[in-house]
Amino acid sequence: MEEMLEKTVSSMTQQNMQEYVQTHDVKFVAEDGVFKNMATGEEHKGRTEVGAMLHYMYHVAFNARAEITNLVVTENKAMIEAMFRGTHIGEIAGIAATNKEVNVPFTVCYDLENGLIKEARIYMLLNVLIQQLNA
């Protein structure tokens, strides 16, 4: 019975992460979840802040999407490898909109609790992003 319950939870966790990486819906983030940008040290705490950051990156500063190349999910951890692809349409890091296309590799390591994201550590190659915006 324990083994079956563990598989059910794992299946739910797997499903939650697959849906999250497609939608960025903060319902998959714990209410006290934290997202950390490891390049800048910036932290976003709670669903509201995390949602605002994701909205800004994907819909305000950029019209972008994450193209997932790898997704690994266990009961308590997940990791994605992806490409951040889109058009620079708003201010980011003091750089006004350039309408340039960006294609930046990134990885996110997630700590999961009860099928939700408790913490995310974002590793984005900011030097590549800045180079593409300044090119």
N, C-alpha and C positions, 0 to 999 in steps of 0.2 A: 504494500500500500504506500509506504514512504517513497519508493522509487517512482511510482506512477504520479504522485503528487509533485515530486521534484520535476518530472518531465512536463507536467502541465504548467508549472510556474515558469520553467525554462521556455516553453512554447509561447507563453504570454509575454515574457520579457523579449524574446526574439521578435515577436509580432510588433510589440511596442516600438522597438528600436527601428525596425524596418519602416514602420509608418512615420516615425519621427524624422528619419533622414530624408524622407520624401516630402514631408509637409512643414517641418519645423514647428509643429503645434506644441505650445508649451504645456498642454495637458499631460505630456509625457515627461515633464520636468517636475521634480518634487517641489512642493511649495517653498521650501527653504533651499532649493538648488542653487549652486554657484557655478558660473562660467568664468574661466580665467583665460585671458590672452597671455600666453607664456612669453611672447616677444615684448610686450609692453608692460606687463604687470597689471593691466586693467582688469577689474573684477565686476561682474554683474551678479547681484544676489536677488533671489526670488523670481517667481514667474513673470512679474510685471517688468522688471529690469531686463531679464533675459529676453523676453519677447520684444521689448523695445530695441535692444541691441540687434537682434536677428532681423527685425523689420528694417532698421536703418541700413544694415549691411546689404540686404538682398533687394530692398525696394526704394531706398532714399539715396544713399551714396552710389549704389549700383543697381542696375536692373540685371540681376544675376541669379544663378542657380548653382547648386553643388552637384557635380557629376561624380557619383560614388564609384570608385574602382575596386575597393575592398571594404567589406564589413565583417567584423568578427564579434560575436556576442556570446558571452557566457552568463551565468546567473548573476554575477556581481560586477562584471566588467564588459565594456564594449570598446571597439576602436574602429574608426573609419579612416580610409585614405581616399582623398578626393581631389578634384580640380574645381576651383572657384572660377566660374566662367560668366562673363557678362560685360556690360557697358557701364562706364563710369559716368553717372548722371548727376552726382551731387558732391558736395565737399566731403573730403576725407583727409585727415592728417594735415590740414591746412592747404590742401590742393583743391582748387575749384574744379568743377566738372570739366572733363576734357572730351567726353564722348568717345574715348578710346576703348577698344576691346581689351579685356584682361583675361588671363588664363594662368591662375596661380595655384600651385600645389599646396595642399594642407592636410593635416592629420588632426583628429580629435580623439583623446582618450577619455572615456567616460567611466565614472564609478556609479554603479546602479544599486538601488535599494527598493525592494518590493516592486520591481519592474519599471521603476522611474529613474530618471537621471538625477543623481544627487550632486555630482560634480562633473564638470567638463573642463579639460585642459586643451586649449586650442593652440596648435603649432602651425602658424601660417608663415610662409616665406615672404615677410614684408619687404625685404630688399628687392625681390622679384616684382612685387606689386608696384613699389615706388619706381622702379626702373621702367616698367611698362607704361606707367602714367606720365613719366618724364620723357619717354622716347619720342 
